[in-house]
């Protein structure tokens, strides 16, 4: 039976049926399918933002920093980490996905001196590819396409180091991941492989463990963009042996438009990796206001500027719903 009555009955029997009521739905006739761009507003977020604005900012003023705000990037990051298979000290909330990707890419390149190649694919989110180009030291232009075939295209930076290249593996059909082309591209000169776990163009999901293993066998590191995965598909960074990961919070996590993103750095890499955008929140003793930068221990070194507390607090209810 496939009539409306049966469909309604099945909806009522669904163990997740009550979750629909936990979101603001102004127009019940609207079928909203764009959660991959902006998630719906959880009702709990409204109350949380009112609490932060009126109760914490309004009443506590500057005292809010010593009463929970300063720990918020790590506290919410720890919760979010449970959704992606991370340890409690491996995820932090900060900045945008693009900024965090830049941090991860430059940090990874610093861990692989002497290697000049970064490998990605043509299903990756365009902004990610732009970040990779900038992180290699120069913005690459059309005339820098120096090699192209059925499997990949190579962009070579013009200066200052001509050995640095970005190799873009081609999807065989514009839908499936470029697994074979990646295998051909990753070699002993590869410093980093940077991919979207779930491809925004087609919803293809890479086998994270297999690709990470492929990169590690060549001595390369991997950074995964989880923007279209977190909250929607199963992710287990620890089981996959992932090195770095980034992602946004305003899609399936319902963190709100332009909400801060997250950064994952595997525990054993944190003391080795350097944040290329060093700022006072990543300083070992930020309130000493000293002029010499000393990175904080652990993941906090990847913070840069003052956390966006109002937006950051709004992420937590959506994460709680998924947990």
N, C-alpha and C positions, 0 to 999 in steps of 0.2 A: 504494500500500500504506500503510495507516494503523495497523498493529498495533504492539504494544509493542516487538517486536524491531526494527522499522524505526525507531521513535522513539529507541530506545537507540543504534542505529548512528549516527543523525544527531547525537545528543548527543556521541558520542565523536569525531565528525569536526569538530565546531564548534571554530574557532580560539580561542575563549574558554573551552573546556571546563575547562582547568586552573585557571581563576580560582575555580571553586567550592571548590576545595581550599584556597584562601587565606583562607577565612572559617571561623570556629568554627561547626560544625553539630552540635549535641548530639543532635538527634532527626532522623534522615534521613527519617523518614516525614512530618515536618511540612512542609507547603507554605506558605512564609512570603510573604505578599502585602502586608505592612504596612511595606515599606521607605520608603514615602512619609511615615511617621511616625517610625520609628526603623530605621536601617540595621543590618545584621548586623555583628558584631564581627570585624574582620580579625585574623588570627593575628599579623601584624606589630605590631598595636597592643598586644597583650599584652606582647611583648618590649620595645616602646618605653616603655611605662609603667613596667615593672620597671626599665628602665635609668634613667629620670628619677628615680624614687623612690629606688632603692637606690644607683645609681652617682652621680647628680648631686646630689640633695638629701642623701642619706645620707652621701656622702663629701666632696662639695665645699662643702656648706652655703651660706653667703651668697656664696661665691665664684662660685656658679652664675650669678649675675646678670651678672658680667663675663666669663663664659665661654659666652655664647650665649643666655641667657634673655632679656636685654633686647631682643635683635634678633628674637626669635621671632615677634611679631605681624606684622612686616614680611616676614620670611623665608617663613613659611608663606603669608602673603597673596600674595606674589609667585608662589608655586607655584599657588595657587588661581586667581589671575588668568589663568593660561594656559587654564583651563577655561571662562572666560567672555569671552574676547576683550579682556582689559585689558592695558595697558602694565605694565611691572615695578613702577612706583611708584604705582599707582592703587588697590591693594587692601590693606586692613589687617584683621587679626583683632582683634576687641574686643567685649566686652559681649554682649548678646542682640540678636536681630533687632529687637525692639521698641525697645530703647534706640537702636540705630543708625538705625532709621527716624525716630525723634524727632529725632535729631541732623541727619539729612539734610533733613527737612522744614523744621525751623526755620532751618537754614542757607540753604535755597533761598528761603524767604520773605524772609529778609534781603537776598537778591540781587535781589529784585523788589519794592522799596518802592513803595507806591502801588497795588499790586494786592492785592485782598482775597479772591480765590476760589481754592479748592483743588477739583479735580475727581477723582473716583474712580468705581468702579462697584460694583454690588451683588453681584458675584462675588468681590470682594476678600476676603481673610481678615479676619474680624471684628476681630481684634486690631489690624490695620493701620488700620481705620476708627476704632477707639477712639483710637489714637495721633494720627490726623489731627485728631480733635475736640479733644483736649487741646492739640495744638500751635497750634491757632487761638486759644487764649487762655482758653477756657472749656469745661467739659464741657457738651455740648449735651443737652438733655432733650427728651422727646416733644413738649412744647408748643412747641418751637422749629422743628418742621416747618412751614414757612411756605408752601411751594409744592409741589405734586405733580401730575404728569400721567403720561401713558404713557411718557415718555422719561426722566424723572428726578425726584428729590425734592431739595429744597434745605433744609439746616439752617442757620439763621442764629444767630450767637453773640449773646447778650444784652448783653454788656459785655466790655471797655470800648469796643470798636470794632464798631459794628453793620454795617460794610461787609464784615466778614469772614464768608464763607459756605463751607459744604462742600456741593458739588453731587454727588449720587450718581446716575450714569447707570444706567438699568435695562437689563439683558439682555433681548433680545426674547423669549427662551424659557427662561431659566434655565440654558442650556447654552452658547450662543455669546456671545462678548464683545459689549459694547455699543458697537460701532464707530460706528454712525450717531448714537446718543445722545451719545457723546463728542464727535463732530464738532459737534453742536448746542450742547453745553455749553461747549466751550473758546472763549473770546473774549478781547477786549482787557483784561478785568479778571482773567483767570486768571493766577495766579502759578505754580501747580504742578499737574501731573497725576501722580497716584500710583496705580499699578496693580500687580497680580500678573501677571508674565509668563505663567505657567501657572496657571490658575484651579483652586483646590483642589476646588471643587464638581464640576467637569465635565471637567477636563483640557484645556479649551480653551486654546490658546496664541496670544497676541496676536502680530501682526506688529510686532515691536518698532521696526523702522526706520520703518514707516509711521506709527505712533502718535507716535513721537518727532518725526518731521517735522511732523506735524499740530500738535503743541504748539509747536514752535519757530517755525512760521509765524505763530502768534498771539503770539509773544514769551514763551511760558511755558517753564518747566523741567519735567523729568520725573524721577521716582524710580521705579525698578522693584524689586519684590520678587521675587527669584530663588529663593526657598526651595523651590519645587516644580519648578524648572528645572535648577539646577546639578547636574551629574552625571547628568542624565537626558535632556535635550534640548540641541540646539545653541544656544549663546548667543554673540553677538559684539557686545559693548557698544561697541567702538570703531567698527565698521562702521555701527552704528545711530546713532551720535552721542549716546549716552546721557549724561545729566548725573550722576545719582546712582544707586546700586543697593545693595541690602542682601540678606542671605540667611542662612539657618542652615546648619549643617554636620553635623547629626545625622541627616539623612535619607539622600539618595543618596551623600553623602560619607562616611558611616559614622564620624562623629567621636565618637559616644557621646552618651548622654542628657544634655541640657542643655549640650552643648558650645558654646563661644563662637561668635559669629556673625561675619560679615564686612561690611565697608563699602567701597564703591567711590565714589570722587570723581574725576571727570574731571580730568586733569592741569591744564588751564588754569583751573579753578575753585578749585583748592586754596588759593591765596594770597588769593583774594577771600572765600571762605566762612569763616564763624566757627562753631566748635564751641560750642553752647549749654550743654554740660555740661563746662565747663573744669575740668581736674584736673591733678594734678602730672605725669602721664605725657605730657600734651600741652603742657607748659611747655617753653619754649626751653632752659632750663637747670634741669632738675628737681632736680639735686643741689646747687644753690646754696641751696635752701630759702628763697628770697626771698619776700616777702609780696605782691609785685606780679606778677600773671599776664601773661606775654608768650607768645603762641602760638608753637609750634615752626614751622619752615619745612616746607612740604609737607604730606603726608598725616598725619604723626605728630601734628599738632595735633588730630586727631580722636580720639586716645586720651584716656582720662579717668583711671581708677584703675589700680591694680597689675594686670598681666595674670595670668589664672588659668593658671599655667604647666603644671600637671599635665593639665588639660583641653585646653589649647592644643596641647601636644605630642601628645596622642592623636589630633588631627585629621590630622596629617601622613601617617600610613600610608595612610589612605583616599584622600587626595588623590593620593598616589604611585601607588596602584593604578589610578586613573582616568587619570592621565597616561601 
